Amino acid sequence: LPETAIRKIYREIISAAIALEKPLMVAYLGPEGTYTQQAALKNFGSSINYAQMRSVPDVFTAVKRGDADYGVVPIENSTQGTVISTLDMLVDNDLKITAQIYLEVNLFLMSMSPLNEIRAVYSKDNALGQCRNWLARMLPDADLVECDSTAAAVIHARDNPGTAAIASSIAAELYNVPIVAENIADKTDNVTRFLVIGKHSSPPLGDNRDRTSLVFTLNDKPGALLRALQCFSFRGVNLVKIESRPSRRRAWDYFFYIDIIGHYEERHVKDAMDELQTLCPMIKWLGSYPNSTL
């Protein structure tokens, strides 16, 4: 059997074993048929219980209240970039990132009407952005309308002739909406990264197999960012992502989100964070988790 098949088999065995030990509930950005659901199934298997949530904040709320053990949310796309609502919720909650999931995304245009009758296209903001060039070329006069999820867009397109949705082929089949155009993303190597959130972080694997996410703010001084990043570079900690986002606390104040290789419990990572604490007005550990790309 190919490796992908073996992984799927063992994923379902583990999923069934976990379900026997304890009923497990996982919340995801719904409704049924979203890419987030596919990512959740890829990580947890089909033997556990799932709860569909209308928005990313609703997923966080379900886990925070204990209605779900874990939540699955999108965090970034290789073409369109970061999902802002997820970044904001990571700062505003005490939940931790426990795992990451990479999912290849093939986008389809579906509608109850032919292409020349489509006047509006609905989808998640990131999905619309991933198809911007195709839409400008093929549907230059169509309105682009953001939805809470790709599956919600499909439901709208099913019930409203003259509109279309951008979503997965699974959603098209699930809601019985014909596919008008296939593989419309501007980039063929289109991959979305998802996060699993829970109340506790994952234990360390070691040997550079862990990834840690942090957020911090800086004092308004020359070289502040350089000194903050040197806390990691001087200790040989690999920085794999950095992104800034307005803090919304006061004008021109920013959060800096970084991902590093290593676990929070490892000595060199902890030393780096302890030093960073002395330089930054605010620092928050968002979680440590396996650095898997599968």
C-alpha positions in Angstrom: 0.0 0.0 0.0 1.2 3.6 -0.6 2.2 5.7 2.3 -0.9 7.9 2.0 -3.2 4.9 2.3 -1.3 3.5 5.3 -1.6 6.9 7.1 -5.3 7.0 6.5 -5.8 3.5 7.8 -3.8 4.2 11.0 -5.5 7.5 11.5 -8.9 5.7 11.5 -7.6 3.1 13.9 -6.4 5.8 16.3 -9.6 7.7 15.9 -11.7 4.6 16.8 -9.5 3.9 19.8 -9.8 7.4 21.1 -13.6 7.2 20.7 -13.7 4.1 22.8 -11.6 5.7 25.6 -13.6 8.9 25.9 -16.3 10.7 23.8 -14.4 13.4 22.0 -16.0 16.5 20.4 -14.2 18.7 17.9 -15.6 22.0 16.7 -14.8 23.3 13.2 -15.7 26.1 10.9 -18.8 24.8 9.2 -21.2 24.1 7.8 -20.5 20.6 6.5 -18.3 20.5 3.4 -15.8 23.2 4.3 -12.1 22.8 3.9 -11.8 23.1 7.7 -14.0 20.0 8.1 -11.6 18.2 5.7 -8.7 19.3 7.8 -10.4 18.1 11.0 -11.1 14.7 9.4 -7.5 14.5 8.2 -6.2 15.1 11.8 -8.8 13.3 14.0 -10.4 10.7 11.7 -14.1 9.9 11.3 -14.9 8.0 14.5 -15.2 11.0 16.9 -17.9 13.6 17.2 -17.9 16.9 15.3 -19.7 20.2 15.8 -20.2 22.7 13.0 -19.6 26.3 14.0 -20.7 29.4 12.0 -17.5 31.4 12.5 -14.0 31.3 13.7 -14.9 33.1 17.0 -17.6 30.5 17.6 -15.0 27.7 17.4 -12.9 29.4 20.0 -16.0 29.9 22.2 -17.0 26.3 22.0 -13.6 25.1 23.2 -13.3 27.8 25.9 -16.7 26.8 27.3 -16.0 23.1 27.3 -18.6 22.3 24.6 -15.8 20.9 22.5 -12.5 19.4 23.4 -10.7 20.8 20.4 -11.3 23.3 17.6 -10.0 23.4 14.1 -9.6 26.8 12.4 -7.7 28.1 9.2 -4.7 30.2 9.9 -3.0 30.9 6.6 -3.0 30.1 2.9 0.1 29.8 0.7 -1.4 32.3 -1.8 -3.6 34.7 0.1 -1.8 34.8 3.5 -3.1 35.0 7.0 -6.7 34.5 8.3 -7.0 37.7 10.4 -9.9 36.5 12.5 -7.9 33.5 13.7 -4.9 35.7 14.7 -7.1 38.1 16.6 -8.8 35.2 18.5 -5.5 33.7 19.5 -4.6 36.9 21.3 -7.9 37.3 22.9 -8.2 33.8 24.4 -6.1 31.6 26.7 -6.5 28.5 24.4 -3.3 26.9 23.1 -2.3 25.6 19.7 -1.9 21.8 19.9 -1.3 20.8 16.3 -1.1 22.1 12.7 -2.6 20.6 9.6 -1.6 21.3 6.0 -4.3 20.7 3.3 -3.9 21.0 -0.5 -6.8 23.2 -1.7 -8.4 22.9 -5.1 -11.0 25.5 -5.7 -14.1 25.1 -7.9 -16.8 27.5 -9.2 -20.3 26.1 -8.8 -23.7 27.5 -9.6 -27.2 26.6 -10.6 -26.7 29.0 -13.6 -24.3 28.9 -16.6 -21.2 31.1 -16.4 -22.6 33.9 -18.6 -25.6 34.4 -16.2 -23.5 34.6 -13.0 -23.8 38.1 -11.5 -22.3 37.5 -8.0 -19.8 35.1 -6.6 -19.8 34.2 -2.9 -17.1 32.6 -0.8 -14.8 33.0 2.2 -12.6 36.1 1.9 -9.4 34.1 1.5 -10.9 31.8 -1.2 -12.0 34.8 -3.2 -8.5 36.2 -2.9 -7.0 33.0 -4.1 -9.0 33.2 -7.3 -8.7 37.0 -7.9 -7.0 36.8 -11.3 -9.4 34.1 -12.7 -12.4 36.0 -11.5 -11.2 39.3 -13.1 -10.6 37.5 -16.4 -13.7 35.3 -16.5 -16.3 37.2 -14.5 -15.1 40.8 -14.5 -18.6 42.3 -13.9 -19.6 39.9 -11.1 -19.9 41.2 -7.5 -17.6 39.4 -5.0 -19.4 38.7 -1.7 -17.7 37.4 1.5 -19.3 34.6 3.5 -18.5 33.0 6.8 -17.4 29.9 5.0 -17.1 28.3 1.6 -19.9 25.8 2.4 -22.2 28.6 3.4 -21.5 30.2 0.0 -22.5 26.9 -1.7 -25.8 26.8 0.1 -26.5 30.4 -1.0 -25.7 29.6 -4.6 -28.0 26.6 -4.5 -30.9 28.7 -3.4 -30.2 31.8 -5.5 -29.9 31.5 -9.3 -27.5 33.9 -10.9 -25.1 33.5 -8.1 -22.1 31.2 -7.7 -19.8 29.9 -5.0 -16.1 29.1 -4.7 -15.6 25.9 -2.7 -14.5 22.3 -2.8 -15.8 19.6 -5.1 -17.0 17.8 -1.9 -19.3 20.8 -1.1 -20.6 20.8 -4.6 -21.5 17.2 -4.4 -22.9 17.4 -0.8 -25.3 20.3 -1.7 -26.0 19.1 -5.3 -24.7 22.3 -7.0 -23.2 21.8 -10.5 -19.5 22.7 -11.0 -19.2 25.4 -13.7 -15.4 25.6 -13.6 -12.6 23.5 -12.1 -9.3 24.4 -10.4 -9.7 28.1 -10.6 -7.1 29.1 -8.0 -4.4 31.5 -9.4 -1.7 29.2 -8.1 -1.6 25.5 -8.7 0.4 24.8 -5.5 -2.4 26.1 -3.3 -2.1 24.9 0.4 -3.9 26.1 3.5 -2.6 25.6 7.0 -5.0 24.9 9.8 -4.5 25.0 13.6 -5.9 22.7 16.2 -6.7 24.6 19.4 -7.3 23.2 22.9 -6.8 24.0 26.6 -3.4 22.5 26.8 -0.3 22.5 24.6 1.4 19.4 23.2 4.3 17.7 24.9 7.8 18.2 23.4 9.1 15.8 20.7 12.6 17.2 20.6 15.2 17.1 17.8 13.8 20.3 16.1 10.4 18.5 15.6 8.4 21.1 17.5 7.1 24.5 16.5 6.2 27.3 19.0 4.0 30.4 18.3 4.3 33.6 20.2 2.9 37.1 20.1 4.5 40.2 21.6 4.4 44.0 21.5 7.4 46.4 21.4 8.4 49.7 23.0 8.6 52.5 20.5 12.4 52.7 20.3 14.9 52.4 17.5 16.1 48.8 17.1 13.4 47.3 19.4 12.4 44.6 16.9 16.1 43.8 16.2 16.8 43.3 19.9 13.7 41.2 20.3 14.7 38.8 17.5 18.3 38.6 18.7 17.0 36.8 21.8 16.4 33.8 19.4 19.2 34.2 16.9 21.9 34.4 19.5 20.7 31.0 20.8 20.4 29.4 17.4 16.6 29.3 17.4 15.2 29.2 13.9 12.6 31.9 13.2 10.2 30.5 10.5 7.5 33.2 10.5 6.9 36.8 11.5 3.9 39.0 11.0 2.6 42.2 12.4 -1.0 43.1 13.0 -2.6 46.3 14.5 -3.3 45.7 18.2 -6.5 47.7 18.2 -5.6 49.0 21.6 -4.3 52.3 20.5 -3.3 53.9 17.1 -0.1 52.6 15.5 0.4 49.9 18.1 1.2 46.5 16.7 1.3 42.8 17.7 4.1 40.8 16.3 3.4 37.1 15.7 6.3 34.8 15.3 6.8 31.0 14.9 10.0 29.4 15.9 11.4 25.9 15.7 11.6 24.4 19.2 9.3 23.7 22.2 8.5 26.1 25.0 9.8 23.6 27.6 13.3 23.4 25.9 15.9 25.3 27.8 17.2 27.4 25.0 13.7 28.4 23.9 12.7 29.2 27.5 15.9 31.3 28.0 15.1 33.3 24.8 11.5 33.9 26.0 12.7 35.0 29.4 15.0 37.6 27.9 12.3 38.7 25.5 10.0 39.2 28.5 12.5 41.9 29.8 12.3 43.8 26.4 8.6 43.7 25.6 5.6 45.3 27.3 3.6 42.2 26.5 4.5 38.6 25.4 2.1 35.7 25.2 2.9 32.0 24.4 0.3 30.7 22.0 1.3 27.1 22.1 4.0 24.5 21.1 3.1 21.6 18.8 4.5 19.1 16.3 6.1 20.8 13.3 4.5 18.4 10.8 3.9 19.4 7.2 1.9 16.3 6.2 
